[in-house]
Amino acid sequence: MKEEKFSSLEELYKSLLPALKTKKSEMKREKMLISEIEIWSYFCKNIWPIKNALTLGEMVNDILNTDNFEIYSNRR
C-alpha cells in the first residue's frame, strides 16, 4: 500500500474535502450550520495533534465518525 505524502496543508485539505463536505451535509440535516473550514479547524486543533503517523484513511474515518455535536459545540 502506497503511503501518501502531501506537500502542504492546502493539498491535504483538498484531499479531505469530500469527507468534510459529507460531514457538513450530515450536520446540516441535524440543523447544525457549520462550514468545511470549521470542521477542518476542529480536527486540526483538537484531534490530530495528539495522534501520530496518521494516514489519509484514518483522517477520513475521524471526520465521518466523530459525533456531530462534539464538533459543533467545539468549533471556533
N, C-alpha and C positions, 0 to 999 in steps of 0.2 A: 504494500500500500504506500503510495507516494505521499510524503509529508508536504503540506502546502506552506509556502513562505509568502509573506506579504511585505512589501517594501514601505508601506505607510499605513497609518490608521485609516486614512480615507479609503484605501484599497480594501482593507479588512471590512470597514463599514459597508462598502458597496457589495461585498460578497455576502454579508449578513442581511442586507436589505430585504430580500424576500421573507425571511423569518421575522424581521422587525415589522414588516407590513402585515403579515399574518397575525401577529400578536396585537398590533394596533386595531385591526378589524375585529378581532375577538373581544377586545376590551370595549370597543365602540358599541358592540351588541349588548354589553352589560352597562351601557351609559357612562363609561369612563372615557372621557375625551383626553387623548394623550397623543403626542407626536412620536414618530420613529426616533427622533433625536433624543427625546426624553427617556424613552425605553433604553436606547443605547447608553445614555449617560448613567442611568441607574446601574446597569451591569458593569460599566467601566469604573464606577466609583465604589460599588458595594459588593460585587460578587467576584469578578475576575481577578482583582488584585490579590486575593487570598488563595488563588489556585495556581498550580504550577503546570507548565507544559500543556496548555490547553490546545485541543485540536478544534478545527472548524466545526466538526460534528458535535463536540461537547458544548461549544458555544451556542449552536443552533438548538440543541437539547435544552440548555439553560433558558433560552428565550422562550421556547414554546411550552415549557413545563413549569416555569415559575408562576406562583399564584398571582393572578391579575391584581388583586387588592394590595398585595405586598409591593408590587411595582408602583401602582398608582399612589399609594399612601407615602411612598418614599421618593417620589420624583422631585427634582429640583429645577 
